Each structure stands twice: as structure tokens, then as C-alpha cells.
């Protein structure tokens, strides 16, 4: 992972922190002062907080939020020779204010043993500019998830299984979910839910988070089906969870189905 110091040594006008987030407690630091801070175009997370040295504050530091709706345009100094009241160096500390579902721990409501769970990684894209810019780009690009083959476990003699897709959605305003079944041999049952991860509880299990059905179950076969989710009517969510199952008896041959999902910060 690159550092702000390395970016300065290379003569770059900014430092870009682009990394996978695996823990809600991840903290990053910059040893260099900056004049502008924005969420980068490829970020899943929509917001971070920055702690900086502030001599006017009773505790010696202050915190600002940087989000897709609110970049910080202004100087924040990294004072390497000074210390916070905690004893830590007076650097700029970037930390998360959104929760992350943990691999091997998080399960959506309705998940049962034997289901297939695809938990997409969560990325942070954060940019610090070292000098004032004439223009600051603070917009996430649309993100596409595509699964050419959906694997739904089919265990003979067992209850019908499901495939679950857990996608980062933090602050997105619109999603288009598309399904394509290649023949009419099998009916697929598809639904989608929004999840807000809750603080103060474990990030595991299905009972610790607010999960709300956004798209009720729909049968898809031998057609291409497209459904949309809009924040104006369905609200804002941390995660988008898509569930796909089949009403075909367990153990029967499964047809081919693919899934494509596009998320956007635009309303449509």
C-alpha cells in the first residue's frame, strides 16, 4: 500500500489510498499536510473521518467527515513533531465510520447451512491533494457486478437451497438488477433486500442488522428480467442482498442463469 510520503517523493500532486477493507476498525495515516480531501471514484464506502491536530480543541484534536456529498476543501496539517493528548504523533488519521460485513461471520436473514454465499469485498478509494486544485472531482463511478453462472446448491432430499449475493451499496441511490435464464426448463425465484449494519453488536449472524425486503420474490425463466431499486422510494442501505433459489425439486439438473447488477450514485 502506498503512503503519502511516497507520493510526495515521486512528485505526485496527490496521494491515493485505494485498498480492500476487511475490518471496520481499520485506520490509515498520512504524515503529510493536505489542501483537499475527497472520496475517490472507485470507492464502495461513501464516507470516512479524519482526525487532525487542533491546538484550539480542549483534547488537542478534532475530527471532520469526508463523504461523496461533502468533500473537505481546505488545509489540514500533519504535525509530525507534535503529539495528541493520547501520545500518538500529530499525523492525519483516516478511519472508517461505516461498518463492514466480515467474511466467514456475516450471514443475511434467511441463510441456512448449505446455501451458497458470495460476499463481495469492500473497497475504500480516498484521495488527499497536497496543494489547492482548481477543481475537485468527488463522484463515484457506476459499479457493475456480473456473474456469468449462478451456482445454486441442489442437494437430493434436502430443502431447496439458495444462492446469496451480498454487494456493497453504501449511500448509492440506484441499482439495476438483471437476470438472464437461457431456457424455460427451470423457474428461478429472485428477490432483493437492503441491509443496514448496526453498531454496538457483533457483525455476525442474521439478527444483529436491519434487513428489509426491497424486491419481493419474482419467478424468472427463459427471459431476461430487469428490476430497479431507487433510494427515493426504497431508502438508503449499506448492503444490497440478492437471493436466488429455484422451485425445481432438489437434485434436478439446473439450467444456466446469469446475474448482472449495476449500482450508481445517480437517481436513475
Protein Blocks (a to p, Z undefined) as FASTA:
>chain_A
ZZfklmmmnopabdcdddddfbfkbccddfbdcfbdcddfkbfbfbdcdddddfkbmnlp
acddddfklcceddddddfkbccfkopacbdcdddfbdcddehkaccehiaghiacdddd
ddddddddfbdcfbdcdbdcddddddfbacddddehiacddddddddfehpabdcddddd
fbfkbccddddddddddehiafedjklbccddfbdcdddehiacdddddfklnopafbdc
dddddfbdehiacddddddddddfbfZZ
